[in-house]
Amino acid sequence: MIKGNRLIVFLFLISLLSCNVGTKKLDVKTEVFHRKACHGDNCAELNLMYPFFVGENEVSIVLNILIEEKIIQTVDVQEEIKATGLEGAVANFLDSYVDFMVDFESTQDWEIKLDAKVTYENEKIISIVFETYSFTGGAHPNSFRQYLNFDKQKNTKIDNNSMIIDEQKLLEMTESKFREIHQVKKDIPLKETEMFFLDENDEFFLPSSIGFENDSLVLFYNSYEIGPYVMGTTEIKFAKSELIGIVNLYQ
């Protein structure tokens, strides 16, 4: 009887450990990065906040590389000499500012803010959102959102095409919500409104920024992507329960 009870306890513990392995989340901490350079009373400032995955496992290592690559793309304003690391990209940004101020005797301030965080994670995938605000001259600052969707089991990025199962259905659902947000009736072609930037066939299209947040899928149109700057951004959300058979939910 005692041996039987021990076996039951042993099997129960094994089942618990299996569940923990299957649902384990990656260890992560938040990195905060600040740099500043001034010319006279004017300055260029850089503020970064982003997740850093702790541990020597392959998934964490690859994710950290991908995150740094995205940050470098945001920070490095040099067109001729591109940086290969974060410190190099930061140096390019600050040096470009000082050179600009000297060459043009400007009184501008430059600024880049980036806030990245995990918006969803299960045993199969992880989604990270990158929110960027930048002003490096011009008529107005710019804001931009991107998602990094990552397959933890295959250790690779997930592109939008591989995430979407039924593109036509998702397109119809997204256009319906888009019309509601921008108050365009169903029977009026979007082209006729002359309000939006459509594709080469004058048709509606899905945004490039798509990612998971909690129990939803977010489709986010950045400024200038489907309309002029004054229109701003458009965020569309669908509950995962609405997308069964339409989007790979990685459950």
N, C-alpha and C positions, 0 to 999 in steps of 0.2 A: 504493500500500500504506500509505504514511504517512497519507494523507488518510483512508483507511478506518479505520485505528487511531484517528485523532483523533475520528472520528464515533462510534465505539464508546465511547470514553472519555467523550465529551460526553453521549451518551444515558445512560450509566451514572450520571454525575453528576446529570443531570436526574431520574432515577428515585430517587436517594438524597434529593434535595431534596424531591421529592414525598412520599416516606415521612415525612420529618421534619416537613413541614407537617401531614400527616394525623395524626401521633401527638404533636404538640407539646403539652406541658403548660403551664399558666399559670404565670407567675412569681409567687411568693408569699413573704411573710415573716410572721413571728409578731409580733403586737403584744401588749405586756404593759401592763396598765393597773391602777393601784392608787390608791385614795382612802380616807381615814379621817376620821372626825369623832368627837369625844369630848364627853361631859358628865360631869364629875367623873372617876371612875375607870372609867366604862363607855364603850364605843365601838361605833360602827358601822363596818364595814370592807367594802370592795368590792375584789375581785380578779378581773380579766378577762384571759383569754388567748385570742386568736382570730386567724384568718388574715386578712391584708390583701393583696389582689392588686395587684401592681405593674404599672404601664403605663397608657396612655391608651386602650387598646382598649375597645370597648363592653362586652364580656363582663365584664372586670375591674371596670369602673365599676358595672355593674348588680349584680354579686355583692357588692361592698363596700356598696352601699346596702341590699341585702337582709340582709346580716349585721348591719349597724348597727340595722336595724329590729327584728331578733330580740333583740338585746342590750337595746335600749330597752324592749321588751315585758317582759323579765325584770327589769330594774333599776327601772323607774318604778313606784313603789308608790302614787303619787298617783292618786286616783279622779276628782277634780274637774278638775284642770288637768294635762293630759298634755303631756309634753315633745316637742319636735320634733327634738331632736338628742341625742347621747350625753351631752354635758356637762350639758345641761338635765335629763336623766333622772337623772344622778348627783347633781346638786344637789337634785332632788326627794327622792331616797332619803335623803341625809344630813340635809336640813332636816326631813324627816318624823320621822327618828329623834330629833333634838334637841327638836322640838316635843312628841313623845310623852313623852320623859323629863321635860320640864318640867311637862307637864300631869298626868302620873300618878305623878311621883316614883318612877319605876321604877329597878331595878338591872339591867335586861337589857342584853345585848350583841346587836347585830344583825350578820348577815354574809350576803353573797352571793358565791359563787364560780362563775365560768363558764369552762369550758374547751371551746373549739371547735377542730376540726381537720378537715382533709381526710381522708376515709377511702377514697375511690376517685376516680380520674379516668382517662378515656381521651379520644380525640379528639372524642367526642360529648357526654359528660356529666361532671358532677362531683357528688360527694356530700360533704356536710359534716355532722358530728355536733356537737350542742351538749349538753354535760353541765352541769347546773346544780345547785348545792347552795345552799339558802337557809334562813336562820332569822331571822324577823322577829317573834318572839313565838309563843305557842301551846304546845301540849303537846310538840311534837317538830319537828325540822328537816324539810325536804322536799327531795327530789332529783327531777330531771326530765330526761328525754332527748328531744331532737327531732332530726330530720334535715331538711336542706335539699338537695333533689335538683334539679339545674339542667341544662337543655338548652343546651349551649354553641353549638349550631348555630342554634337558634331564639331564643336569648338570652331564655329564660323559665323560670320555675319548672315543675317536673314535679310534678303532684299524684298522689296514690295511684291514683285512678281511671284516669288515662291511662297509668300504669305497668303496671297489671294487665290481662292479656288474658283469662284464664279465672278469674274471681273464685271461682266455686264450687269448682273444683279446688284453688285455693290455700287456700281456707277449710277444705276437708277435710284437706289436708296439715298445715295449721297446728294444727287441732284435735287431730289424731292426736298430734303432738309435745307439745302442751299437756297432753293427758291423761297422757302418759308422765311429763312433768316433775312433775305434781301427783298422780300415782298414782291416776288414776281409770280404771276399766275401761271398755272400749268399749261394753258393754251397759247402762251406767248413765247415764241422762240427767244432764247437768251441773246442771240445775235441781234435781234431787232431792238433790244433795249439800249444797245451801244454803251452798256455799263461795264462789260466784262472783257477780259482777255481770254479768248478761247483758243483751241488748238488749230493746227493748219487747215483742218476741215470745218472750222467754225463750230466745233462741237465741245461740249462740256468734258472735263477730264478730272481724274483723281489727283490729289496733291502729292508732292514728293515726300512730305513729312507725315508718316503714319506710324503710330506706336501704341502699345498697350499701357493703360493707366488703371490700376486696380481692376475693377470688373468691366471695363469699357475698352473699346478701340477708338482712338482719336485720329481724325483726319484733319490736318491743319494746313490752311492756305496762308502762306506768308504774304506780306505786303509785296505788291508788284507781280505776284504769281498768277493771279486771276483777275486782278483789278488794279486801278491806280492807287497811289500812296494814300490819298484821302479816304479811300474805302476801308483802309486798315486790313486787319487779318480776319479770317473766318475759321472758327473752330466747330467741328461737327463730331458728335459722339454717338456711338451705338453701344448698347449693352451687349455683352457677349452672347446672351441668350437669343438675340436677334440675328446673329451671324452664323449660326450652325449650318454647315454645308456651304457657306459663302466665303468664309475666311478660316484658315487653319488657326485654331485656338490653342494648339499645343498643350492640351490637357491630358 
